[in-house]
Amino acid sequence: MTSTQFDALAQLLRLRAGHQQAAARLVLVDGLAPADAARLAGVSPSALGNTLRACKRGLTLARLACGLGSPHQAGGLGLRALPR
């Protein structure tokens, strides 16, 4: 993911600026392992895990909204697939 894409995702999900957002950027943009990013940013691994799950869910929903996701992904998010 590019830095610009991350900025858009953070804005879309309304991620608060701070240590958790910085740690998520280290993982998603810079490619660090979550444990390393959590340590460097000073957040707990579980807090970073929650943020990364929110990012993954947000990306999946954005893909579905744009018609880029598959219908089976809606079920995994607790959403009903819309009829075509």
C-alpha positions in Angstrom: 0.0 0.0 0.0 1.3 3.5 -0.8 1.4 6.3 1.7 -1.3 8.1 -0.2 -3.6 5.0 0.0 -2.9 4.7 3.7 -3.8 8.3 4.3 -7.1 7.8 2.4 -7.8 4.6 4.4 -7.1 6.4 7.7 -9.4 9.2 6.7 -12.1 6.8 5.6 -12.0 4.8 8.8 -11.4 7.9 10.9 -8.3 6.5 12.5 -7.1 8.8 15.2 -3.6 10.2 14.5 -1.2 8.8 17.0 0.8 5.8 18.0 -1.6 3.2 16.7 -2.0 4.9 13.3 1.8 5.2 13.1 2.2 1.5 13.9 -0.4 0.5 11.3 1.4 2.7 8.7 4.7 0.9 9.5 3.0 -2.5 8.8 0.8 -1.5 5.8 3.1 1.0 4.0 6.6 0.1 5.2 6.2 -3.7 5.4 7.3 -4.2 9.0 6.1 -7.2 11.0 3.3 -6.2 13.4 5.3 -7.1 16.5 8.2 -4.9 15.3 5.9 -2.0 14.4 4.1 -2.2 17.8 7.4 -2.1 19.6 8.7 0.8 17.6 5.5 2.8 17.9 5.1 2.0 21.6 1.7 0.3 21.4 0.6 -3.2 22.5 0.5 -5.9 19.9 -3.2 -6.5 20.6 -4.0 -2.8 20.1 -2.2 -2.8 16.8 -4.0 -6.1 15.9 -7.3 -4.4 16.5 -6.3 -1.4 14.3 -5.1 -3.7 11.5 -8.4 -5.7 11.6 -10.3 -2.5 11.3 -8.1 -1.6 8.3 -8.7 -5.0 6.7 -12.4 -4.7 7.2 -12.5 -1.2 5.8 -10.5 -2.2 2.7 -12.9 -5.2 2.1 -16.0 -2.9 2.5 -14.5 -0.4 0.1 -13.8 -3.1 -2.5 -17.3 -4.4 -2.2 -18.7 -0.8 -2.5 -16.7 -0.4 -5.7 -17.7 -3.7 -7.1 -14.2 -5.1 -6.8 -14.9 -7.7 -4.1 -16.6 -11.1 -4.4 -20.1 -11.6 -3.0 -18.9 -14.2 -0.5 -16.9 -11.5 1.3 -20.1 -9.9 2.4 -21.1 -12.9 4.4 -17.8 -12.9 6.2 -18.4 -9.4 7.4 -21.9 -10.1 8.7 -23.5 -8.4 5.7 -26.1 -9.8 3.4 -25.2 -9.9 -0.3 -27.4 -7.5 -2.2 -29.4 -8.9 -5.1 -28.2 -7.9 -8.6 
